[in-house]
Amino acid sequence: MKKIFIFILFCCCISFINAQENNETKIDKNSIFYLVQNYIELNFVLESFNGSDNNTSDYQDNIREIEKQKQDILTQIPLRMISQKVDEKEVEAFLNTKNNLEKKVEYAQAKKQYFEYIDSKVKLINLVASEHFYFCIFELEKIFIQGAQSSKIRSIVDNAIEFLKEDIKFNFLLEKEKINDIEKIKVLEEKEENLKTTIKSYNEILLYLRNNAKLLETNFLFNELGLQNAINYINYKTSIEKVNVGKIVISILVVVFFYSLKFYLAKILSFILMKLFRQNLANVELKTHFLAKLQNPIGWFLLIYAIGICFTIVYYPAPVDIRISNALYIVYAILSAWIVISIFDSYGMVVISKLAEKSGKREVVNLIIKILYFIIIVIATLFVLAHLGFNISALIASLGIGGLAVALAAKDIIANFFASVLLLFDNSFNQGDWVEISGVEGTIVEIGLRKTTIRTFDNSLVFLPNSTIMGANIKNWSKRKIGRHVKIYVGVTYDAKPHQLEQLVDDIRYLLATSPLIAQVDDSALKLGGSRAKYRENLVSVNDLEGYKNNTYVAVSGFGASSIDIEVYFYTKAVDAAGFREARQRILLEIMKIVDKNELSFAFPSQSLYIEKINTEQKEELLT
């Protein structure tokens, strides 16, 4: 019964104020009753503003000032829920008032006194609504003392909101139609509007508590470790006036504990991750790198978390000030993002690099890493903006409204981003490929979200926008499995006999057909490309698709100015720079041996002068 009396007392105090009873009631300005009444009165003022047509700057400034005062009251209400005093006389007065109003309603309804009926009914609904509101406040007070969790806070507040929805469903149109006095009708309508404003105020306060339930809940460790019991025990043993020794001692212990924990948590996390991904626990270099990356953000996170627990201790049994909790959650979000990014930069890079090595698609893995970084930062930013008071849903919706302007302003960025995605899955080139794009020749370093980086052979770094690459011709020298082209001309002197030339051509053909350095007919996609190539044989030229070339030609190609030319056309098996150059050198040396074996000699540019007639005098002059 005592609990019922307590919440009835709450109802009594506020209802006396709202109903403006004859007896003046003194209210403590630090009490929750005073704050709620002020909030209701501010809503009365706003309602009066809504009825005017004034749109001046002063008028708008007044509204903003009132909204600010309302917000200040809302932040103070949770702090005033604890330690409300009970006055048995006021409880008794409230019960008498409620019984009298119920009797007046019944009597006026029976006697068809419609004005008295509506007037008494409005006052009774006011009391009932106050009862529902303050019963919720009383229940919240109990769970704050015991250790409140957000789910429990929401449950209690939701029940109270449902009751208030029923309270506001009053309608006296039929009764007012039977009242002929216009002045009385105006008085009743004014009281109805005041009642609606009062219930609306209760609902706004409860919605504020519900929306901030996460910020109002008691710290998990504070609740689970029973620190409130430790505080009470220390205070009971010390009994120092005006000094809460229990809170001071527990706060110091919490800070010391979490400060020492930071040296071990990073090690524990590294051990768990290595076990999870089956990494070598004896890899000292990996562990050292991982710990160096994580120790700083984890240390800051534990320090801020310890400060959060200290705030819970200081404010106990009241909940922590919502503004402080909000600031702590913002810091938690930033530090959590820092920790996750640090894990990616340290341990994650090791795992991802091995994944990239196995898949052979380093650029795809690299893009995934950048997208993950972007997602983490965006989530953290949205969380911070939400706790700073921004309407995230409205912000996202506004992006749709301003989407055209954003798209026009950032069309190059968007084009480059989608071009990067297409390039990665189009398989035009990979990291490390030797390419030639838009006159730039070099090795692919990285395919980014906006640009592709190429290292040229003179060791300069070139950045090409991805949208430019999509519209350019791409020559990829690395898309070759077997076959790097060599075409040379062997020029022999004109004193060569036909049979010598035929033998020379046959010997070179034999060399190319038997050399293990030269691509042969069997070096094809059908033999080396797997079953997939066989299925595609009738659809495309699989050798050209997969990058296999094995043609060889050796033949006399023409009579030059100073030599008889033999064309030698073949492909080396090696496609890498070192292997190709080594194979080409060995083949050229073998051709020199073949030319020497056939008693032929290489021709070189020369010019012969032929004189048909010469007289004696000229001959003598030449001899002298």
Sequence and secondary structure as in RCSB ss.txt:
>XXXX:A:sequence
MKKIFIFILFCCCISFINAQENNETKIDKNSIFYLVQNYIELNFVLESFNGSDNNTSDYQDNIREIEKQKQDILT
QIPLRMISQKVDEKEVEAFLNTKNNLEKKVEYAQAKKQYFEYIDSKVKLINLVASEHFYFCIFELEKIFIQGAQS
SKIRSIVDNAIEFLKEDIKFNFLLEKEKINDIEKIKVLEEKEENLKTTIKSYNEILLYLRNNAKLLETNFLFNEL
GLQNAINYINYKTSIEKVNVGKIVISILVVVFFYSLKFYLAKILSFILMKLFRQNLANVELKTHFLAKLQNPIGW
FLLIYAIGICFTIVYYPAPVDIRISNALYIVYAILSAWIVISIFDSYGMVVISKLAEKSGKREVVNLIIKILYFI
IIVIATLFVLAHLGFNISALIASLGIGGLAVALAAKDIIANFFASVLLLFDNSFNQGDWVEISGVEGTIVEIGLR
KTTIRTFDNSLVFLPNSTIMGANIKNWSKRKIGRHVKIYVGVTYDAKPHQLEQLVDDIRYLLATSPLIAQVDDSA
LKLGGSRAKYRENLVSVNDLEGYKNNTYVAVSGFGASSIDIEVYFYTKAVDAAGFREARQRILLEIMKIVDKNEL
SFAFPSQSLYIEKINTEQKEELLT
>XXXX:A:secstr
 HHHHHHHHHHHHHHHHHHT SS     TTSHHHHHHHHHHHHHHHHHHHTS   SHHHHHHHHHHHHHHHHHHH
HGGGGSSS    HHHHHHHHHHHHHHHHHHHHHHHHT HHHHHHHHHHHHHHHHHHHHHHHHHHHHHHHHH   H
HHHHHHHHHHHHHHHHHT    HHHHHT   HHHHHHHHHHHHHHHHHHHHHHHHHHHHHHTHHHHS  HHHHHT
THHHHHHHHHHHH  TT  HHHHHHHHHHHHHHHHHHHHHHHHHHHHHHHHTT  TT HHHHHHHHHHHHHHHHH
HHHHHHHHHHHHHHHTTS   HHHHHHHHHHHHHHHHHHHHHHIIIIIHHHHHHHHHHHS HHHHHHHHHHHHHH
HHHHHHHHHHHHTT  HHHHHHHHHHTHHHHHHHTHHHHHHHHHHHHHHHHTS  TT EEEETTEEEEEEEE SS
EEEEEETTS EEEEEHHHHHTS EEETT  SB EEEEEEEEE TT  HHHHHHHHHHHHHHHHH TTB  TT SH
HHHS HHHHHTTTTS HHHHHTB    EEEEEEE SS EEEEEEEEES  SHHHHHHHHHHHHHHHHHHHHHTT 
 B             HHHHHHHH 
